[in-house]
Amino acid sequence: MAGGSFAPAGVAKERAEQYQGKVTTYVIVACIVAAVGGSIFGYDIGISGGVTSMDGFLKKFFPSVYEKKSHSHESNYCKFNDQGLAAFTSSLYLAGLVATIFASPVTRNYGRRISIICGGISFLVGAILNAGAVNFAMLLLGRIMLGVGIGFGNQAIPLYLSEMAPTHLRGGLNMMFQLATTLGIFSANMINYGTSKLDQWGWRLSLGLAAVPAVLMTVGGILLPETPNSLIEQGSKEKGRKVLERIRGTQNVDAEFEDMIDASELANSVKHPFRNILKKNNRPQLVMAIFMPMFQILTGINSILFYAPVLFQSMGFKGNASLYSSALTGAVLALSTLVSIATVDKLGRRVLLIGGGIQMIVCQVIVGIILGLKFGNNQQLSEGYSIVVVIVICLFVAAFGWSWGPLGWTVPSEIFPLETRSAGQSITVAVNLFFTFVIAQSFLSLLCGLKFGLFLFFAGWITIMTIFVYIFLPETKGVPIEEMMLLWQRHWFWKKIVSENLEEDESFQRQRNSLVLPQQVH
């Protein structure tokens, strides 16, 4: 690491080029097992919408919604508008938001594995409570425990994946989290499709099966090694080096190990990471930690994934047809994430984010226009238009799956220096869960109030975020995680902010002038 005031920014380019190692079976298995934690997040997203459309569940906990659903004269857009029903979905994310604040110091001081294990156990308790719920209070408590699990899991797992993966494959391996999330959604949709036929107790089976990914996450956390970065940060340098040698498949890890030592020394000198993250030099990362997860939710994807069966029923799809349509969107999401995994480290983050954004804008506008022209309060879409809507929604989900879905997590997890990494991830998760809570709680009311205009509302946000990426996000493909600060120093906009305190440092000037980094937007 260069000396002087540049020390917090990253490591020397020359040292990063000396990184040795290969993709080992050990690191792939570790990343797959860790990413299974993402299936918990996905399973809950997928299971909620299906359960809230099941008659047995509505009769027991939300009889007023069941009555409205049964009345043909009710507005198609307003059949499911109930704040209690929305609270069932959204309470999990509010609990997760609070939990991630507590998870940050645990992840930093005690390691990534401990947070993964805590998240798995909490989610297991929540699944048991939901499956056995006899009243709304028990149901809500179960959702809160699920939220605590998601808060800890989403805090630790993306960090774990970023730190275990070799630099040149960090994007693809990090996306294992999103792939597991999409597979969780698909699994939930298929389970809902089957349990909907079990009449009065099918919803209990749907909610209770969340215990399966929870057990996998807990066992995985127990069996996995701690990341070298975390071990070194906790003072176990020798153990950290041994793990690094194991996951890189070589003993020639001096360069990468020394960079981790330097980053750890700096990280341990920072006693208040949340205060440090507010400094000017960390302004670009803070902006991305806030706006990337916010924009990810404002695509409107969670509205479709949470309430897919409800949404399709509102559009006139009956019973199993609505669940089948939502299962189809889950399958599309899972398959499209594979596209992102295969291309992110070749094409880069910016290309996928901008291309996916454009495709999502077009899809939201088409759905909004069709519903505006062909779907009213007491109308049902014709079979032809229904098929078109499903196809366009699938194209929208596919675009999200290979762009903002995985990259909304990947980019924030890879841009922070070690001293603020856990705090930065905590902010990312908190923002994501906050906006997830807002959309989950308000979607049914927004659908009732804005009607088809809701899709145009989301299209407007996707336009804003696509422009944001084009202007403000540098390409992070192939840049070592401990060297990421150098990107902001060369970006046409951010360099004005982060270089302000570094211009007088001669070592910084020499290092910056010698860099050859990916071309940035000017």
N, C-alpha and C positions, 0 to 999 in steps of 0.2 A: 504494500500500500504506500502511496506517495506520502511524503511528510507534509508538515505545515498545515495550513487551514483546509487543505483539500482532503485530509484524512477521512472525514465522515462520508465523503462522496462515493468511494468505491475502491477498487483495487487496480493495480497497474495492468495495462493492456498486455504488456509483454509477459507477465506472469500468467494471465488468463489463457494465453495461447499455448502455454506449456501443460495445460490440463491433459491428463492421460486417463485411459480407461475405456471400457466398452459397455454395451448394454448387456447386463448379466441377467440370468434367470432369476437370481435373488431379488434384484431391484424390480423386475417386472411383477413377480409374485407379490412382493411387498406393496407395490402400488395398486395392484388389482384388489388385494384384500382391504387396503385402506379405503379405496374408492367405493367399496361396497357400502360404506357409510352413507354415500350419496343416495343409495336406494331407499334409505329411510325417508329422506326429504321427498323423493319422488313418489314413494308409495303413499305418503299422506296426501300429497297434492292430488293424486289420482283417485284415492279412495273416498275423499270428502265429497266430491261432486256426485259420485254414484250413490253413496249412502243417503245423501240428502234428497235424492229423487225416489227412494224406495218407500213404498206405502207403509210398510211395517214400522220403519223408523219414524216417519212423519206422524203416524197415528199415536205413537207412544210419547214422543217428546214435543211435537209441533202440530197438534190437531187442527189448529186454525189454518195453517198452511195447507194441510191435507184437504180441508174443506174448500179453500180457494182453488186449489188445483183441480178439484172435481167439478167446479162450476164453469160451464162453457161460456157464460156471458162475461167472465172476467177478462180483462185485457191480457192478451198473450204475453206482453212484455212485463206484466206485473203479478203474474200468478204466484211467483215464489218470493215476492218482496216481503221479507220479515227480518227484523233486526236480530231477533233471537237466533234464527237459523243462520244468519250471517255471522253471529258471534261464535257459533259452534265451529265454523271454519276459521275465523280470524283470531280467536283467542290463542291458538297455538303459536301464531307468529308474534303476537305481543309478548307472550312468555319467552319466546326465543330471543327477542330483542333484549329483554332484561338479562337473560341468562348469558348472552354473549359478552356483556360487560364484565361479568364475574369470571367468565372463561378466559379472558385475555391474560390476567396475571397468572392463572393456573397454567396456561399453555406456555407462558414465558419462563416461569420459575420452576415448574415441575416437569415440563416436557409435553410434547405433542401426544404421546401415547396415553397419558393420564386423562387428558381431555376427551380423547376418543372413547376410552373405557367408561368415563362418567356419562358421556352422551348415550352410549349404548344401554347402560343400566337404567337411566332415566326413561329412555324411550320404551324399554321393556315394561317398566312399571305402568307407564301411560297406556300401553296397548292392553294390559290386563284389566286396568280400571275401565277402559272404554268397552271392552268386550263384555264385562259383567255389569255395566251401568244399569241401575234400577230407577234413577231419577236424573234430572238435568244437572244437579250439583255434582254428582259423581261423574257424569259425562264431561262436564267442564273441567273438573280436576284432572281427569285423564288427559284431556287436551293440553292442559298447562304442563303436565309432566312430559308430554311429547314435545312441547315447545322448548323445555329446558334441554332435552336431548338434542334437538336440532341446533340450539344455540351453541352447545359445546362441540357438536360434530362439525358444523359448518365453520367454526372458528379454527379447528385444528387440522381437519383433513386436507383442505387446499394447501396449507402451509407444509404439511407432511409430504405431499406429493411434489411440490416445487423444490423442496430441499433434498429429496431422495433422487430425483430425476437428473440424468446428465444434461448439460446445457443444451446440446443440439436436439434433444428430444423432450425438453421440458414441457412444451406446449401440448404435444400429443399425450404424454403420460398424465399430465395434470387434468386433461379432459376425461380421464377415466372416472373422475368424480361426476361430471355431467352425464357421461354415458350411463353410469349406475343410476343416476337420478331419472333419466329417461326410461331405463328398463324398469325402475320402480313404478313409474307412472303407467307404463304399458301393463305390467303385471297386475297393478291395482285395477285397471280398467277391465282386464279379462276376468279377474276374480269377481268384480261387481257384476259382470255379465252373467256369471254362473250363479252367484249367491242371490241375485234378484229373483230367481225362481224358487227360492226356499221360503217365500212368504214372510212369516213373522220373525224368524230368527236369522235370516240371511245377513242382515246388517251386522249382527254380532260377530259372525265369522269373518266378514270383511275387515272389521276394525281389529279383531283379535289376531289376525294373521300378520299384523304389523310386528308382532313379536319375532317373526323369523329373521328379517333383516337386522332387528335389534340384537338378537343373539349373535349373528354373524359379525356385527360391528364390535360387540364386546369381546368375543373370542379372538377376533383379528387384532384388536388393540392389545390383548394380553400376549399374543404370540409374536407380534411385530417387534423389530428392534427400534430403538429411538433413533432419530435422525442425527447424523454426525454434527450438524450445526447446533442442535439443542444440547447434545452431550458436551460439546466444547464450551458452549455458553454457560453450562452448569459446573464447569471446572474439570470434567472428566476427559482430558485431552487424549490420553492414551487409548481409552475405550472408544472415543470418537474416531481416532485414526484407524483403529481396527475395523470399525463398522464401515468407514469410508473405503478401506482397501477391499472389504468384502463386497460392497455394492458396486465398486468400479472394476472388480476382477483383476486388480494389479496392485503391487506394492509401491509402484511409482506414482504416488499421489502427493508428492511434496508441495507442488505449486498450489493445488486446490486446498490442501490442508493449511498451508501458511496463510492463504487468503481468509480461511475460516477463523484462524487464530486472530488475525488482525481485526476482522469484523466482530469477533466475540469480545475482544478487549475494549473496543469502542462501545459495543452494546452494554457491557457491564458498567461502563462509566456513566451511562445514561440511567439515572434513577427514576426519572419521570417520563416514560416514553410518550404518554398522551400530551404532555406539555411540550416535549421535544418535537412532536409531529406538527405542531403549530408554527414552527420556525419557518422563515422564508425559504430556506434551502429545501424544505420538504413540502413546499406549497403545491408543486405539480402532482406529487403522489397523493396528497390529501384530496385534491380536486378530483382525481380519478377514483379514489376510494369512495367518494360520495356520489359522483355522477354516473359511474359505470353501473353499479347495482341499481341506482334509481331508474336509469334509462332501461335497464333490463326488464324491470317490472312494468314500466310505462309503455312497453310494447303492446301490452294487453294480453300477453300469453297466459298469465295466470288466470285471467277471467275465463279463458277458454278451457284451461286445464282443470281449474276448480269446479267450474259449473258446466262442463261439456254436456252431461246428460240433461241437466236443467235447461241449458241453452237450446239443445236440439229438441227437447220436448216443447219448449216455448215456440219453436219454429214449426211445430206440427208433427214431428216425429213421434211415433207412439211407442211406449213401453220399451221392449227390447231393441227396437230400431234405434232409439236414442243412445242406449248403452253401447250398441254395436258401432255406431258412428264415433262415439268418444274413444272406443277401443282402437278404432282405425287411426285416429289422430295420435294416440299414444304410440302405436307401431311406427308411424311416420317419423315421430320425434326421435325415437330410438335409432332408427336407420340413418336419419340425416346427421345425427351426432357422429356416426362413423365417418362420414364425409369430412367433417371438421378435423377429426383425429388424424386422418390420412393426409390432409393438406395444410394444416396450420403451420407446420415447421418448414413447409416448402413455399407456400404463397405468402405467409405472414398473417399477422392479426388484422391489419388495416383493410386488406382486400376483402377478407371474409366479413368483417363488420359492416363495411360500406355496401358491399354487394347484397348481403342479407337484409340490410335496412331498406334498400330500394325495392327488393322483392316483397317485403312485408308491407310497405306503403301501398303498393299496387293492390295487394290482396285485401287489405282492410277497406280500401276505397271501393273495390268491386262488391264486397259483401254489404257495405253500407248502402250502395246504390240499389242493389237487388232488394234488400229488405225495405228500403224507402219507397220503392215503386210497386213492389209485389206483395208486401206483407203488412197487414193492418191489425187492429185490435182483435177482430173476430175472424180474420182470414187465416188460411193455412197456405203455405207455399205449395205450388204444384209439384208433381213428382220431378219434372224436368229441372225446375229452379232449385229444388231441394238437393238434387244431385250436384248441380253447379256450385251451390253453397258449400257442400261437404268437400268438393274437390279444391275449391279456392282456400278454404280453411286449412286443408291438408298442406297446400302449397305454402301458406303462411307459417304453419307449424314447422315445415321442413326448413324454411329460411331461418327461422329462429334456432332450430336445432343445429345448423352448421355455422351459425354466427354468434348472435348475442347470448344464446343459451350457455354454451361452454365458456365463451370468451368474457362474459360478464363476471365470471369467477376467476378465470386464468390471469387476465391482465392485472387486476389489483393484487393478486397473490404473489406476483413475480417482480413487482417494481419497487418494493420497500427495502431499504437496508436493514440489516439484522436488528439494529438497536430500536427500530420502530416497527418491525415486521408484525409482531403479535398485536400491537395496538392498531396498526393499519388494517389488519385482517378483521379485528373486532369492529372497527368502524364500517368496513365493507359489509360484514354480516348484519350489523345493526341497521344500516340504511336499507339493505335488501329486505330484512324482516319488517321494518317499519312500513315501507311502501307496499309490501305484500299484505300486511295487516290492513292498511288503508283501502287497498283495492278489494280485498276479500270482504271487508265490512261494508263497503259502499257499492259494490258492483250491482247487487240486485236492485238497489234504489236507483243507481245511475241508469240501469237498463230500463227501469220503469219510467224514469223521467226523460232521458235523452232518446230512448228507443233506438232507431237505426243510427242516430247521430253519435252513439257511443263508439261505433267503429271508426267514424271519421275523426272523433276526438283522439283516439289512439294513433291514427294515421298521422295526425299533426305532431304528436310527440315523437314518433319514429323519424319524421323529417328533421326535427330539431336535433335529435341525437346523432343522426347520420352526418349532418353538417358539423357537429361537435367533434366527431372522430376525425373527419377529414382535416379539420383545422388544428386541433389541439393534441391528438394522440400520436406520438412517435412510434415507429416500428420497433418492437422488442424482440423480434425473431433472432435467435442465435446469439443474443447478448448474455454473458454470464450474469447470474442473479446478483452477485456482489459488485457488479460493475455498472448496474443499470443507471446510476446517477449521471454517468457521462452522457447519456442520451439527452437528458434535459439541458445539459450544458451546450449542446449543439443545436437544439431545436430553435427555430426562428422566433418563437414567442417566449417559451419558458426560460431561455438563456438570459433574458433581461431581468428575470426575477432571481434565479438561483445563482447567477454568476456575480451578483452584486457584492457579495462578501468574499469573493474569491479572486477578483481581478488583480489584487496586489500580490498574490502568492505566485512566486516565480516557478515553483515546482509544478503547480497546477497548469501554468501557461505552457511549460515545456511538454507536459504530458498531453494536454489537450491538442497541441499542435501536431503531435506524433500519432494521433488516433486515426484509424480508418474504420469508421462505423457505417452502418447502413444509411443510405441517402434519406434525408428527412424532407418533409414538406417545407417549402419556402414561400 
